[in-house]
Amino acid sequence: MNEKATYWIYFKQIVADLLEDYPDTLNQLNELLDTASKAILNNQHQLLCDIFEFLGEMPGWEELGFKMGSLIPSTAYSNITMGMRIAPTYKDSLRLVSSFHHMSAPLVYYSFNERDARFEIGFRLPMSGNAEALLVSAVVSQIDNDLSKITGEENNFKNVCLTPSSEPLKQLYKKYLSVTPDTTHSNNVIEFYPELIEQPNPFADPQTFDQFLTQCEEMKTTSTAVLSLYNMAQDIIMANINAPPDLSELACRLNVTPRQLRSSLSNEGSSYRKIIRDCRVAYASQLFNNAKLSVSEVAYRLGYSDVATFSHSFKRWTGKNPSQFQKEILDS
């Protein structure tokens, strides 16, 4: 969502309706939205995270994501999502956003496993439970809305597997999307029926879409020249912090060989193990800013099922146990 994305205009309209009885709060949020819409992409991650944290504490937040998904067209989010409208199939759309969306839109990071027809929603920064649930419901609702235009049907998902943060919204998923998600998972994943996402898109323009893909590839090449592999690897790891890709998979996502990735990280004074550790420490540090989160909850968010193992690892990384580390952050 760069500064030209019309998403921000739609977002402000929806928020104005939600907060019409809270003028002071609305003014504060509008200031945040104005700042975020004009910021460069790297600065938008934290700003958008702050906005959703803010909204997650407001009355009526539970339904906001579903309203966003149904009222904001996918073409409003970025120049990348505009290509979804003319993709030959929705599978092509999912492939498009998972490959290029992160180059022009903040915070959210998508990955698409074509073999299993699984679409994963990740984040470049940690979010509280309400904020995560709100943003995920907006994405799932948006996808359902887009797919329904192609299939002409409701209930287009095989399974919706979400983290426990979405537990309070289970009945709303049933109300708005006719699906009851499983909220016991460590990641937020949509599983599709392959035959549905392979249906021809009645709005498709294959030739223009192919040209659009070529432009995206050129933009990706330019972006890769500006951003280091370390920065791009960091984005992927942060978005999959509870189950980071191994070196080979990470290299594959970055379109390089494992040897090239290893060499590039070494040139920047890093390594695969170090970048995993650095991302885990950074992610945990931000979570520890929330006094409501226990050490066990932070451990779970980072993919640890055993708190003792997490505590041992964290002390090895930082020289401090998690409780001590959190106390120092909250006291500072």
Contacts in CASP RR format, 6 or more apart in sequence:
PFRMAT RR
TARGET T0000
AUTHOR 0000-0000-0000
METHOD contacts of the structure
MODEL  1
MNEKATYWIYFKQIVADLLEDYPDTLNQLNELLDTASKAILNNQHQLLCD
IFEFLGEMPGWEELGFKMGSLIPSTAYSNITMGMRIAPTYKDSLRLVSSF
HHMSAPLVYYSFNERDARFEIGFRLPMSGNAEALLVSAVVSQIDNDLSKI
TGEENNFKNVCLTPSSEPLKQLYKKYLSVTPDTTHSNNVIEFYPELIEQP
NPFADPQTFDQFLTQCEEMKTTSTAVLSLYNMAQDIIMANINAPPDLSEL
ACRLNVTPRQLRSSLSNEGSSYRKIIRDCRVAYASQLFNNAKLSVSEVAY
RLGYSDVATFSHSFKRWTGKNPSQFQKEILDS
1 7 0 8 1.000
1 8 0 8 1.000
1 37 0 8 1.000
1 44 0 8 1.000
1 48 0 8 1.000
1 77 0 8 1.000
1 78 0 8 1.000
1 104 0 8 1.000
1 105 0 8 1.000
1 106 0 8 1.000
2 41 0 8 1.000
2 78 0 8 1.000
2 79 0 8 1.000
2 104 0 8 1.000
2 105 0 8 1.000
3 37 0 8 1.000
3 38 0 8 1.000
3 39 0 8 1.000
5 37 0 8 1.000
5 76 0 8 1.000
5 77 0 8 1.000
5 78 0 8 1.000
5 79 0 8 1.000
5 105 0 8 1.000
6 76 0 8 1.000
7 72 0 8 1.000
7 76 0 8 1.000
7 77 0 8 1.000
7 78 0 8 1.000
8 33 0 8 1.000
8 36 0 8 1.000
8 37 0 8 1.000
9 76 0 8 1.000
10 68 0 8 1.000
10 71 0 8 1.000
10 72 0 8 1.000
10 73 0 8 1.000
10 76 0 8 1.000
11 33 0 8 1.000
11 68 0 8 1.000
11 72 0 8 1.000
12 30 0 8 1.000
12 33 0 8 1.000
14 64 0 8 1.000
14 67 0 8 1.000
14 68 0 8 1.000
14 71 0 8 1.000
14 72 0 8 1.000
15 26 0 8 1.000
15 29 0 8 1.000
15 30 0 8 1.000
15 33 0 8 1.000
15 55 0 8 1.000
16 26 0 8 1.000
18 55 0 8 1.000
18 58 0 8 1.000
18 60 0 8 1.000
18 64 0 8 1.000
19 25 0 8 1.000
19 26 0 8 1.000
19 29 0 8 1.000
19 58 0 8 1.000
20 26 0 8 1.000
22 58 0 8 1.000
25 58 0 8 1.000
28 54 0 8 1.000
29 51 0 8 1.000
29 54 0 8 1.000
29 55 0 8 1.000
32 47 0 8 1.000
32 50 0 8 1.000
32 51 0 8 1.000
32 54 0 8 1.000
33 51 0 8 1.000
35 47 0 8 1.000
36 44 0 8 1.000
36 47 0 8 1.000
36 48 0 8 1.000
36 51 0 8 1.000
36 106 0 8 1.000
39 47 0 8 1.000
41 104 0 8 1.000
41 105 0 8 1.000
41 106 0 8 1.000
44 106 0 8 1.000
44 107 0 8 1.000
45 106 0 8 1.000
45 107 0 8 1.000
45 124 0 8 1.000
45 125 0 8 1.000
46 125 0 8 1.000
47 106 0 8 1.000
48 106 0 8 1.000
48 107 0 8 1.000
49 107 0 8 1.000
49 123 0 8 1.000
49 125 0 8 1.000
49 127 0 8 1.000
49 131 0 8 1.000
52 127 0 8 1.000
52 131 0 8 1.000
52 134 0 8 1.000
52 135 0 8 1.000
53 127 0 8 1.000
53 128 0 8 1.000
53 130 0 8 1.000
53 131 0 8 1.000
55 61 0 8 1.000
55 64 0 8 1.000
55 131 0 8 1.000
55 134 0 8 1.000
56 64 0 8 1.000
56 128 0 8 1.000
56 130 0 8 1.000
56 131 0 8 1.000
56 134 0 8 1.000
57 130 0 8 1.000
61 130 0 8 1.000
61 134 0 8 1.000
62 134 0 8 1.000
62 168 0 8 1.000
62 169 0 8 1.000
62 172 0 8 1.000
63 172 0 8 1.000
63 176 0 8 1.000
64 134 0 8 1.000
64 138 0 8 1.000
65 134 0 8 1.000
65 135 0 8 1.000
65 137 0 8 1.000
65 138 0 8 1.000
65 141 0 8 1.000
66 137 0 8 1.000
66 138 0 8 1.000
66 141 0 8 1.000
66 172 0 8 1.000
66 176 0 8 1.000
66 177 0 8 1.000
68 138 0 8 1.000
68 141 0 8 1.000
68 142 0 8 1.000
69 138 0 8 1.000
69 139 0 8 1.000
69 141 0 8 1.000
69 142 0 8 1.000
69 145 0 8 1.000
70 141 0 8 1.000
70 142 0 8 1.000
70 145 0 8 1.000
70 176 0 8 1.000
72 138 0 8 1.000
72 142 0 8 1.000
74 81 0 8 1.000
74 84 0 8 1.000
74 85 0 8 1.000
74 142 0 8 1.000
74 145 0 8 1.000
74 146 0 8 1.000
75 81 0 8 1.000
75 82 0 8 1.000
75 83 0 8 1.000
75 84 0 8 1.000
75 85 0 8 1.000
77 101 0 8 1.000
77 105 0 8 1.000
78 101 0 8 1.000
78 104 0 8 1.000
78 105 0 8 1.000
79 104 0 8 1.000
80 96 0 8 1.000
80 97 0 8 1.000
80 100 0 8 1.000
80 101 0 8 1.000
80 103 0 8 1.000
80 104 0 8 1.000
80 105 0 8 1.000
80 216 0 8 1.000
81 97 0 8 1.000
81 101 0 8 1.000
81 105 0 8 1.000
83 93 0 8 1.000
83 96 0 8 1.000
83 209 0 8 1.000
83 212 0 8 1.000
84 93 0 8 1.000
84 96 0 8 1.000
84 97 0 8 1.000
84 146 0 8 1.000
85 203 0 8 1.000
86 201 0 8 1.000
86 203 0 8 1.000
86 204 0 8 1.000
86 205 0 8 1.000
86 206 0 8 1.000
86 208 0 8 1.000
86 209 0 8 1.000
86 212 0 8 1.000
87 93 0 8 1.000
87 96 0 8 1.000
87 201 0 8 1.000
87 204 0 8 1.000
87 209 0 8 1.000
88 200 0 8 1.000
88 201 0 8 1.000
88 204 0 8 1.000
88 206 0 8 1.000
88 209 0 8 1.000
89 150 0 8 1.000
89 197 0 8 1.000
89 198 0 8 1.000
89 199 0 8 1.000
89 200 0 8 1.000
89 201 0 8 1.000
89 204 0 8 1.000
90 146 0 8 1.000
90 147 0 8 1.000
90 150 0 8 1.000
90 196 0 8 1.000
90 197 0 8 1.000
90 198 0 8 1.000
90 199 0 8 1.000
90 201 0 8 1.000
91 114 0 8 1.000
91 117 0 8 1.000
91 197 0 8 1.000
91 198 0 8 1.000
92 201 0 8 1.000
92 209 0 8 1.000
93 146 0 8 1.000
93 201 0 8 1.000
94 110 0 8 1.000
94 112 0 8 1.000
94 119 0 8 1.000
94 197 0 8 1.000
95 112 0 8 1.000
95 114 0 8 1.000
96 213 0 8 1.000
96 216 0 8 1.000
97 110 0 8 1.000
97 112 0 8 1.000
98 110 0 8 1.000
98 111 0 8 1.000
98 112 0 8 1.000
98 119 0 8 1.000
99 216 0 8 1.000
99 220 0 8 1.000
100 216 0 8 1.000
100 219 0 8 1.000
100 220 0 8 1.000
101 108 0 8 1.000
101 110 0 8 1.000
102 108 0 8 1.000
102 109 0 8 1.000
102 110 0 8 1.000
102 235 0 8 1.000
103 219 0 8 1.000
103 220 0 8 1.000
103 223 0 8 1.000
106 124 0 8 1.000
107 123 0 8 1.000
107 124 0 8 1.000
107 125 0 8 1.000
107 135 0 8 1.000
108 121 0 8 1.000
108 122 0 8 1.000
108 123 0 8 1.000
108 124 0 8 1.000
108 135 0 8 1.000
108 139 0 8 1.000
109 122 0 8 1.000
109 123 0 8 1.000
109 124 0 8 1.000
109 235 0 8 1.000
109 236 0 8 1.000
109 238 0 8 1.000
109 239 0 8 1.000
110 119 0 8 1.000
110 120 0 8 1.000
110 121 0 8 1.000
110 122 0 8 1.000
111 119 0 8 1.000
111 120 0 8 1.000
111 122 0 8 1.000
111 239 0 8 1.000
111 240 0 8 1.000
111 253 0 8 1.000
112 118 0 8 1.000
112 119 0 8 1.000
112 120 0 8 1.000
113 119 0 8 1.000
113 120 0 8 1.000
116 191 0 8 1.000
117 158 0 8 1.000
117 191 0 8 1.000
117 192 0 8 1.000
117 193 0 8 1.000
117 194 0 8 1.000
117 197 0 8 1.000
118 189 0 8 1.000
118 190 0 8 1.000
118 191 0 8 1.000
118 192 0 8 1.000
119 143 0 8 1.000
119 189 0 8 1.000
119 190 0 8 1.000
119 191 0 8 1.000
119 192 0 8 1.000
120 187 0 8 1.000
120 188 0 8 1.000
120 189 0 8 1.000
120 190 0 8 1.000
120 240 0 8 1.000
121 136 0 8 1.000
121 139 0 8 1.000
121 140 0 8 1.000
121 188 0 8 1.000
121 189 0 8 1.000
121 190 0 8 1.000
122 187 0 8 1.000
122 188 0 8 1.000
122 239 0 8 1.000
122 240 0 8 1.000
123 132 0 8 1.000
123 135 0 8 1.000
123 238 0 8 1.000
123 239 0 8 1.000
124 235 0 8 1.000
124 238 0 8 1.000
124 239 0 8 1.000
125 238 0 8 1.000
125 286 0 8 1.000
126 241 0 8 1.000
126 283 0 8 1.000
126 286 0 8 1.000
126 287 0 8 1.000
126 301 0 8 1.000
127 135 0 8 1.000
128 165 0 8 1.000
128 290 0 8 1.000
128 292 0 8 1.000
129 165 0 8 1.000
130 165 0 8 1.000
132 163 0 8 1.000
132 165 0 8 1.000
132 166 0 8 1.000
132 188 0 8 1.000
133 162 0 8 1.000
133 165 0 8 1.000
133 166 0 8 1.000
133 168 0 8 1.000
133 169 0 8 1.000
136 162 0 8 1.000
136 165 0 8 1.000
136 166 0 8 1.000
136 188 0 8 1.000
137 166 0 8 1.000
137 169 0 8 1.000
137 172 0 8 1.000
137 173 0 8 1.000
140 160 0 8 1.000
140 173 0 8 1.000
140 177 0 8 1.000
140 190 0 8 1.000
141 176 0 8 1.000
141 177 0 8 1.000
143 190 0 8 1.000
144 156 0 8 1.000
144 157 0 8 1.000
144 177 0 8 1.000
147 156 0 8 1.000
147 196 0 8 1.000
147 197 0 8 1.000
148 154 0 8 1.000
148 156 0 8 1.000
149 203 0 8 1.000
150 199 0 8 1.000
150 201 0 8 1.000
150 202 0 8 1.000
151 196 0 8 1.000
151 199 0 8 1.000
154 177 0 8 1.000
154 178 0 8 1.000
155 177 0 8 1.000
155 178 0 8 1.000
155 179 0 8 1.000
156 192 0 8 1.000
156 193 0 8 1.000
156 196 0 8 1.000
157 177 0 8 1.000
157 179 0 8 1.000
157 190 0 8 1.000
157 191 0 8 1.000
157 192 0 8 1.000
157 193 0 8 1.000
158 191 0 8 1.000
158 192 0 8 1.000
158 193 0 8 1.000
159 182 0 8 1.000
159 189 0 8 1.000
159 190 0 8 1.000
159 191 0 8 1.000
160 173 0 8 1.000
160 177 0 8 1.000
160 179 0 8 1.000
160 181 0 8 1.000
160 182 0 8 1.000
160 189 0 8 1.000
160 190 0 8 1.000
160 191 0 8 1.000
161 181 0 8 1.000
161 182 0 8 1.000
161 185 0 8 1.000
161 187 0 8 1.000
161 188 0 8 1.000
161 189 0 8 1.000
161 190 0 8 1.000
161 191 0 8 1.000
162 181 0 8 1.000
162 182 0 8 1.000
162 183 0 8 1.000
162 185 0 8 1.000
162 188 0 8 1.000
162 189 0 8 1.000
163 183 0 8 1.000
163 185 0 8 1.000
163 186 0 8 1.000
163 187 0 8 1.000
163 188 0 8 1.000
164 183 0 8 1.000
164 184 0 8 1.000
165 183 0 8 1.000
166 173 0 8 1.000
166 181 0 8 1.000
166 183 0 8 1.000
166 188 0 8 1.000
167 183 0 8 1.000
170 180 0 8 1.000
170 181 0 8 1.000
170 183 0 8 1.000
173 179 0 8 1.000
173 180 0 8 1.000
173 181 0 8 1.000
174 180 0 8 1.000
186 242 0 8 1.000
186 243 0 8 1.000
186 300 0 8 1.000
186 303 0 8 1.000
187 240 0 8 1.000
187 242 0 8 1.000
187 243 0 8 1.000
224 232 0 8 1.000
228 264 0 8 1.000
228 268 0 8 1.000
229 254 0 8 1.000
229 256 0 8 1.000
229 261 0 8 1.000
229 264 0 8 1.000
229 265 0 8 1.000
229 268 0 8 1.000
230 264 0 8 1.000
230 265 0 8 1.000
230 268 0 8 1.000
230 270 0 8 1.000
230 275 0 8 1.000
232 254 0 8 1.000
233 250 0 8 1.000
233 254 0 8 1.000
233 261 0 8 1.000
233 265 0 8 1.000
233 275 0 8 1.000
234 275 0 8 1.000
234 278 0 8 1.000
234 279 0 8 1.000
236 245 0 8 1.000
236 250 0 8 1.000
236 253 0 8 1.000
236 254 0 8 1.000
237 244 0 8 1.000
237 245 0 8 1.000
237 250 0 8 1.000
237 275 0 8 1.000
237 276 0 8 1.000
237 279 0 8 1.000
238 279 0 8 1.000
238 282 0 8 1.000
238 283 0 8 1.000
241 279 0 8 1.000
241 280 0 8 1.000
241 283 0 8 1.000
241 301 0 8 1.000
241 302 0 8 1.000
241 303 0 8 1.000
242 300 0 8 1.000
242 301 0 8 1.000
242 302 0 8 1.000
242 303 0 8 1.000
243 303 0 8 1.000
244 250 0 8 1.000
244 276 0 8 1.000
244 279 0 8 1.000
245 253 0 8 1.000
247 258 0 8 1.000
247 261 0 8 1.000
247 262 0 8 1.000
247 272 0 8 1.000
248 258 0 8 1.000
250 261 0 8 1.000
250 272 0 8 1.000
251 257 0 8 1.000
251 258 0 8 1.000
251 260 0 8 1.000
251 261 0 8 1.000
254 261 0 8 1.000
256 264 0 8 1.000
261 272 0 8 1.000
262 271 0 8 1.000
262 272 0 8 1.000
265 271 0 8 1.000
265 272 0 8 1.000
265 274 0 8 1.000
265 275 0 8 1.000
270 278 0 8 1.000
277 317 0 8 1.000
280 302 0 8 1.000
280 313 0 8 1.000
280 317 0 8 1.000
281 314 0 8 1.000
281 317 0 8 1.000
281 318 0 8 1.000
283 301 0 8 1.000
283 302 0 8 1.000
284 298 0 8 1.000
284 302 0 8 1.000
284 314 0 8 1.000
284 322 0 8 1.000
284 325 0 8 1.000
285 325 0 8 1.000
285 329 0 8 1.000
287 293 0 8 1.000
287 297 0 8 1.000
287 298 0 8 1.000
287 301 0 8 1.000
288 298 0 8 1.000
288 322 0 8 1.000
288 325 0 8 1.000
288 326 0 8 1.000
288 329 0 8 1.000
288 330 0 8 1.000
289 329 0 8 1.000
289 330 0 8 1.000
291 330 0 8 1.000
295 307 0 8 1.000
295 310 0 8 1.000
295 311 0 8 1.000
295 322 0 8 1.000
295 323 0 8 1.000
295 326 0 8 1.000
296 307 0 8 1.000
298 310 0 8 1.000
298 322 0 8 1.000
299 306 0 8 1.000
299 307 0 8 1.000
299 310 0 8 1.000
299 311 0 8 1.000
299 322 0 8 1.000
302 310 0 8 1.000
304 310 0 8 1.000
304 313 0 8 1.000
310 322 0 8 1.000
311 321 0 8 1.000
311 322 0 8 1.000
314 320 0 8 1.000
314 321 0 8 1.000
314 322 0 8 1.000
314 325 0 8 1.000
315 321 0 8 1.000
315 322 0 8 1.000
318 325 0 8 1.000
320 328 0 8 1.000
END
